[in-house]
Amino acid sequence: MNRSKQIILNDEERQPCEIWTRVMGYYRPISLFNIGKKGEFYERCFFTESAAKLQ
């Protein structure tokens, strides 16, 4: 039997996750974006092939 334990972390044990994205051919962390570029990033729509199929 596969019994998985739930892992619970205290806030002191957590660390922030840095998100990187490609802009103009270079990968950069979102934390370095200005307020306008951050807004553009969060408004992006992600492409999925199944949603783009013609009927």
C-alpha positions as CSV (number, residue, x, y, z in Angstrom):
1,M,0.0,0.0,0.0
2,N,1.1,3.5,-0.8
3,R,0.5,5.7,2.2
4,S,1.7,9.2,1.6
5,K,2.3,11.5,4.5
6,Q,1.2,15.1,4.3
7,I,4.1,17.5,4.7
8,I,3.3,20.5,6.7
9,L,5.7,23.4,6.9
10,N,5.9,26.3,9.3
11,D,6.2,29.8,7.9
12,E,9.8,29.9,9.1
13,E,10.6,26.9,6.9
14,R,9.1,28.4,3.7
15,Q,11.0,30.3,1.1
16,P,9.7,32.5,-1.7
17,C,9.5,31.0,-5.2
18,E,11.0,33.3,-7.8
19,I,9.2,33.2,-11.2
20,W,11.2,33.8,-14.4
21,T,9.8,34.5,-17.8
22,R,11.3,35.2,-21.2
23,V,11.1,38.9,-22.4
24,M,12.7,40.0,-25.7
25,G,14.7,36.8,-25.9
26,Y,16.1,36.9,-22.4
27,Y,15.0,35.2,-19.2
28,R,14.4,37.6,-16.3
29,P,12.8,37.3,-12.9
30,I,9.4,39.0,-12.5
31,S,10.6,40.6,-9.3
32,L,12.8,42.9,-11.4
33,F,9.9,44.1,-13.6
34,N,8.5,47.6,-13.3
35,I,4.8,47.9,-12.4
36,G,3.7,48.2,-16.0
37,K,5.5,45.0,-17.1
38,K,4.2,43.1,-14.1
39,G,0.7,44.1,-15.1
40,E,1.3,42.9,-18.7
41,F,2.7,39.6,-17.4
42,Y,-0.4,38.9,-15.2
43,E,-2.8,39.7,-18.0
44,R,-1.2,37.1,-20.4
45,C,-3.3,34.3,-21.8
46,F,-1.5,31.0,-22.2
47,F,-1.9,29.0,-25.4
48,T,-3.3,25.5,-25.3
49,E,-3.6,23.4,-28.5
50,S,-6.9,21.8,-27.5
51,A,-8.6,25.2,-27.1
52,A,-7.3,26.3,-30.5
53,K,-8.6,23.3,-32.5
54,L,-11.0,24.1,-35.3
55,Q,-14.4,22.5,-35.1
